[in-house]
């Protein structure tokens, strides 16, 4: 399917800025649009149709023994993000 548009980008921040300027719709991750949603610069257009939730993965080499530093980081991130990502706080879902 060909895209017929005056503007084409693969940069989420540019897409957000174009949507704020009224130049189109965008489906973007919350970490890119959270502030604009909170301020009212952007609104949810289709509240009943949502993309998959943001997922964060810790990727590291598969070894028999994971270093203490890597294990500490993964554990910290797991605890810190257990209740959702910071950029999702205060958003109506």
One Martini backbone bead per residue (centre of mass of N, CA, C, O) as a GRO file, in nm:
protein
   93
    1UNK     BB    1   0.093   0.038   0.026
    2UNK     BB    2   0.065   0.359  -0.051
    3UNK     BB    3   0.185   0.678   0.036
    4UNK     BB    4  -0.019   0.981   0.036
    5UNK     BB    5   0.193   1.252   0.110
    6UNK     BB    6   0.365   1.533   0.227
    7UNK     BB    7   0.431   1.363   0.491
    8UNK     BB    8   0.719   1.164   0.597
    9UNK     BB    9   0.782   0.961   0.895
   10UNK     BB   10   0.989   0.781   1.167
   11UNK     BB   11   0.944   1.005   1.393
   12UNK     BB   12   0.780   1.041   1.686
   13UNK     BB   13   0.826   1.345   1.750
   14UNK     BB   14   0.730   1.449   1.477
   15UNK     BB   15   0.449   1.325   1.484
   16UNK     BB   16   0.357   1.473   1.733
   17UNK     BB   17   0.399   1.764   1.624
   18UNK     BB   18   0.203   1.731   1.385
   19UNK     BB   19  -0.048   1.667   1.552
   20UNK     BB   20  -0.045   1.931   1.716
   21UNK     BB   21  -0.065   2.101   1.436
   22UNK     BB   22  -0.299   1.939   1.265
   23UNK     BB   23  -0.156   1.713   1.040
   24UNK     BB   24  -0.268   1.457   1.208
   25UNK     BB   25  -0.241   1.123   1.289
   26UNK     BB   26  -0.132   0.912   1.577
   27UNK     BB   27   0.059   0.622   1.671
   28UNK     BB   28   0.198   0.623   2.000
   29UNK     BB   29   0.391   0.618   2.250
   30UNK     BB   30   0.359   0.740   2.566
   31UNK     BB   31   0.650   0.863   2.604
   32UNK     BB   32   0.586   1.079   2.372
   33UNK     BB   33   0.265   1.184   2.462
   34UNK     BB   34   0.205   1.242   2.764
   35UNK     BB   35   0.236   1.552   2.792
   36UNK     BB   36   0.026   1.622   2.568
   37UNK     BB   37  -0.212   1.487   2.712
   38UNK     BB   38  -0.202   1.643   2.981
   39UNK     BB   39  -0.224   1.939   2.833
   40UNK     BB   40  -0.417   1.896   2.558
   41UNK     BB   41  -0.264   1.887   2.277
   42UNK     BB   42  -0.374   1.596   2.303
   43UNK     BB   43  -0.597   1.333   2.195
   44UNK     BB   44  -0.813   1.081   2.212
   45UNK     BB   45  -0.989   0.941   1.945
   46UNK     BB   46  -0.975   0.608   2.011
   47UNK     BB   47  -1.063   0.463   2.300
   48UNK     BB   48  -1.146   0.160   2.190
   49UNK     BB   49  -0.867   0.181   2.022
   50UNK     BB   50  -0.570   0.009   2.105
   51UNK     BB   51  -0.266  -0.038   2.148
   52UNK     BB   52  -0.025  -0.189   2.264
   53UNK     BB   53   0.151  -0.202   2.523
   54UNK     BB   54   0.416  -0.110   2.668
   55UNK     BB   55   0.746  -0.263   2.640
   56UNK     BB   56   1.011  -0.381   2.853
   57UNK     BB   57   1.346  -0.491   2.791
   58UNK     BB   58   1.605  -0.702   2.905
   59UNK     BB   59   1.915  -0.723   2.730
   60UNK     BB   60   2.133  -1.010   2.748
   61UNK     BB   61   2.358  -1.229   2.768
   62UNK     BB   62   2.376  -1.568   2.758
   63UNK     BB   63   2.448  -1.704   3.075
   64UNK     BB   64   2.518  -1.872   3.356
   65UNK     BB   65   2.637  -1.591   3.475
   66UNK     BB   66   2.518  -1.316   3.615
   67UNK     BB   67   2.595  -1.025   3.692
   68UNK     BB   68   2.546  -0.819   3.954
   69UNK     BB   69   2.487  -0.562   3.790
   70UNK     BB   70   2.271  -0.674   3.605
   71UNK     BB   71   2.084  -0.784   3.824
   72UNK     BB   72   2.041  -0.510   3.966
   73UNK     BB   73   1.915  -0.362   3.727
   74UNK     BB   74   1.679  -0.552   3.670
   75UNK     BB   75   1.554  -0.533   3.953
   76UNK     BB   76   1.513  -0.228   3.959
   77UNK     BB   77   1.333  -0.204   3.709
   78UNK     BB   78   1.111  -0.395   3.807
   79UNK     BB   79   1.034  -0.220   4.055
   80UNK     BB   80   0.998   0.065   3.917
   81UNK     BB   81   0.781  -0.070   3.684
   82UNK     BB   82   0.543  -0.230   3.825
   83UNK     BB   83   0.330   0.038   3.817
   84UNK     BB   84   0.457   0.160   3.582
   85UNK     BB   85   0.540   0.408   3.400
   86UNK     BB   86   0.611   0.735   3.457
   87UNK     BB   87   0.455   0.846   3.192
   88UNK     BB   88   0.166   0.715   3.300
   89UNK     BB   89   0.124   0.904   3.514
   90UNK     BB   90  -0.199   1.056   3.518
   91UNK     BB   91  -0.340   0.878   3.312
   92UNK     BB   92  -0.612   0.807   3.126
   93UNK     BB   93  -0.715   0.461   3.039
   0.00000   0.00000   0.00000
